Amino acid sequence: MTKHKIYTMSFANVYPHYVRKAEKKGRAKAEVDEIICWLTGYNQEELEAHLEKQTDFETFFAEAPQLNPSRAMIKGVICGVRVEDIEESTMQEIRYLDKLIDELAKGKAMEKILRKS
């Protein structure tokens, strides 16, 4: 079985698209970073180090210090697929992130995005 090409893609190559999508809707890069850190457990310095190293998506999620247990509360459709139904764990993590960035761009409050209430 061959891996999906996103697994070997550099997280740093996709990251600017996340930021651009958020900023286009009046949100901030800092909010994108907060979401990524919330989801993965990386701190800001670790996130920036992975961006600098051009870490691929598979490694980025595999090395995440503490995947947030509340991420299981992320529900909905991204790219026509329900995120909660994705069976492959790395792909599910990637789609969780996509879904959170979509919620940010749609104007959802950070406390809702981070599943605090």
C-alpha contacts under 8 A as a table, 3 or more apart, distances in Angstrom:
res1	aa1	res2	aa2	distance
3	K	7	Y	6.77
4	H	7	Y	5.84
4	H	8	T	7.81
5	K	8	T	5.64
5	K	9	M	6.42
6	I	9	M	4.92
6	I	57	F	6.71
7	Y	56	D	6.37
7	Y	57	F	4.97
7	Y	58	E	4.78
7	Y	90	T	7.94
8	T	56	D	5.13
8	T	57	F	6.23
8	T	58	E	6.60
9	M	13	N	7.38
9	M	56	D	5.14
9	M	57	F	6.11
10	S	13	N	5.29
10	S	14	V	7.00
10	S	54	Q	5.24
10	S	55	T	5.39
10	S	56	D	4.07
10	S	57	F	6.10
11	F	14	V	5.37
11	F	15	Y	5.99
11	F	50	H	7.87
11	F	51	L	6.67
11	F	54	Q	6.40
11	F	55	T	5.89
11	F	56	D	5.32
11	F	57	F	5.26
11	F	60	F	7.27
12	A	15	Y	5.10
12	A	16	P	7.22
12	A	50	H	7.58
12	A	51	L	4.68
12	A	52	E	7.31
12	A	54	Q	5.41
12	A	55	T	7.08
13	N	16	P	6.69
13	N	17	H	7.95
13	N	54	Q	7.66
14	V	17	H	5.40
14	V	18	Y	6.75
15	Y	18	Y	5.16
15	Y	19	V	6.43
16	P	19	V	5.00
16	P	20	R	5.94
17	H	20	R	4.99
17	H	21	K	5.98
18	Y	21	K	5.25
18	Y	22	A	6.33
18	Y	32	V	7.13
18	Y	101	I	6.55
19	V	22	A	5.19
19	V	23	E	6.02
19	V	28	A	7.42
19	V	29	K	5.42
19	V	32	V	6.32
20	R	23	E	5.09
20	R	24	K	5.87
21	K	24	K	5.32
21	K	25	K	6.79
21	K	101	I	7.88
21	K	105	A	6.41
22	A	25	K	5.39
22	A	26	G	6.59
22	A	27	R	5.00
22	A	28	A	6.46
22	A	29	K	7.27
22	A	32	V	7.30
22	A	101	I	7.03
22	A	104	L	6.43
22	A	105	A	4.81
23	E	26	G	4.90
23	E	27	R	4.74
23	E	28	A	5.56
23	E	29	K	6.97
23	E	105	A	7.84
24	K	27	R	7.29
24	K	105	A	7.82
25	K	105	A	5.49
25	K	106	K	7.36
25	K	107	G	7.55
26	G	105	A	7.87
27	R	31	E	6.98
27	R	104	L	7.21
27	R	105	A	6.89
27	R	107	G	7.90
28	A	31	E	5.28
28	A	32	V	6.79
29	K	32	V	5.05
29	K	33	D	6.27
30	A	33	D	5.03
30	A	34	E	6.08
31	E	34	E	4.92
31	E	35	I	6.22
31	E	110	M	7.90
32	V	35	I	5.20
32	V	36	I	6.30
32	V	101	I	6.96
32	V	104	L	7.95
33	D	36	I	5.08
33	D	37	C	6.05
33	D	44	Q	7.29
33	D	47	L	7.98
34	E	37	C	5.14
34	E	38	W	5.96
35	I	38	W	5.03
35	I	39	L	6.11
35	I	97	L	7.92
35	I	100	L	7.17
35	I	101	I	7.76
35	I	113	I	7.95
35	I	114	L	7.06
36	I	39	L	5.20
36	I	40	T	6.08
36	I	41	G	7.98
36	I	42	Y	7.69
36	I	97	L	7.13
37	C	40	T	5.26
37	C	41	G	5.15
37	C	42	Y	4.91
37	C	43	N	5.86
37	C	44	Q	7.09
37	C	47	L	7.43
38	W	41	G	5.71
38	W	42	Y	7.63
38	W	68	N	6.55
38	W	114	L	7.18
39	L	67	L	5.73
39	L	68	N	5.17
39	L	71	R	6.78
39	L	97	L	7.42
40	T	61	F	7.09
40	T	64	A	5.17
40	T	65	P	6.55
40	T	66	Q	5.71
40	T	67	L	4.51
40	T	68	N	6.25
41	G	64	A	6.19
41	G	65	P	5.20
41	G	66	Q	4.56
41	G	67	L	5.83
41	G	68	N	6.78
42	Y	45	E	7.93
42	Y	46	E	5.65
42	Y	47	L	5.92
42	Y	64	A	6.35
42	Y	65	P	6.08
42	Y	66	Q	7.54
43	N	46	E	5.33
43	N	47	L	6.18
44	Q	47	L	5.10
44	Q	48	E	6.20
45	E	48	E	5.15
45	E	49	A	6.13
46	E	49	A	4.98
46	E	50	H	6.30
47	L	50	H	5.26
47	L	51	L	6.34
48	E	51	L	4.98
48	E	52	E	6.11
49	A	52	E	5.03
49	A	53	K	6.08
50	H	53	K	5.01
50	H	54	Q	6.05
50	H	55	T	5.38
50	H	60	F	7.23
51	L	54	Q	5.17
51	L	55	T	6.54
52	E	55	T	7.88
55	T	59	T	6.41
55	T	60	F	6.01
56	D	59	T	5.50
56	D	60	F	6.01
57	F	60	F	4.92
57	F	61	F	6.27
57	F	94	I	7.72
58	E	61	F	5.55
58	E	62	A	6.00
58	E	90	T	6.50
59	T	62	A	4.83
59	T	63	E	5.82
60	F	63	E	5.55
60	F	64	A	6.27
61	F	64	A	5.04
61	F	90	T	6.90
61	F	93	E	7.25
62	A	90	T	7.88
64	A	67	L	6.32
67	L	71	R	7.79
68	N	71	R	5.61
69	P	72	A	6.35
70	S	73	M	5.57
70	S	74	I	7.73
70	S	115	R	6.72
71	R	74	I	5.41
71	R	96	Y	7.32
71	R	115	R	7.92
72	A	75	K	7.76
72	A	84	E	7.50
73	M	115	R	7.16
74	I	83	V	7.49
74	I	84	E	7.23
74	I	96	Y	6.71
74	I	99	K	7.79
74	I	115	R	8.00
75	K	82	R	7.09
75	K	83	V	6.05
75	K	84	E	5.77
76	G	82	R	5.36
76	G	83	V	5.98
76	G	84	E	7.27
76	G	99	K	7.66
77	V	80	G	5.72
77	V	81	V	5.13
77	V	82	R	4.28
77	V	83	V	5.98
77	V	99	K	7.73
78	I	81	V	5.43
78	I	82	R	6.40
78	I	83	V	6.63
78	I	95	R	6.82
78	I	98	D	7.24
78	I	99	K	6.21
81	V	85	D	7.63
81	V	86	I	7.64
82	R	85	D	5.41
82	R	86	I	6.87
83	V	86	I	5.50
83	V	92	Q	6.24
83	V	95	R	6.25
83	V	96	Y	6.56
84	E	92	Q	7.64
86	I	89	S	7.42
86	I	91	M	7.21
86	I	92	Q	5.50
87	E	92	Q	7.04
88	E	91	M	5.53
88	E	92	Q	6.14
89	S	92	Q	4.98
89	S	93	E	6.25
90	T	93	E	5.13
90	T	94	I	6.32
91	M	94	I	5.07
91	M	95	R	6.15
92	Q	95	R	5.05
92	Q	96	Y	6.00
93	E	96	Y	5.00
93	E	97	L	6.39
94	I	97	L	5.25
94	I	98	D	6.34
95	R	98	D	4.79
95	R	99	K	6.02
96	Y	99	K	5.10
96	Y	100	L	6.25
97	L	100	L	5.12
97	L	101	I	6.23
98	D	101	I	5.23
98	D	102	D	6.19
99	K	102	D	5.01
99	K	103	E	6.23
100	L	103	E	5.04
100	L	104	L	6.26
100	L	113	I	6.29
101	I	104	L	4.99
101	I	105	A	6.20
102	D	105	A	5.08
102	D	106	K	6.12
103	E	106	K	5.03
103	E	107	G	6.55
103	E	108	K	5.55
103	E	113	I	6.61
104	L	107	G	5.35
104	L	108	K	5.49
104	L	109	A	7.41
104	L	110	M	7.36
104	L	113	I	7.08
105	A	108	K	7.50
108	K	112	K	6.74
108	K	113	I	6.59
109	A	112	K	5.37
109	A	113	I	6.32
110	M	113	I	4.91
110	M	114	L	5.99
111	E	114	L	5.18
111	E	115	R	6.14
111	E	116	K	5.14
111	E	117	S	6.57
112	K	115	R	4.91
112	K	116	K	5.92
112	K	117	S	5.99
113	I	116	K	7.73
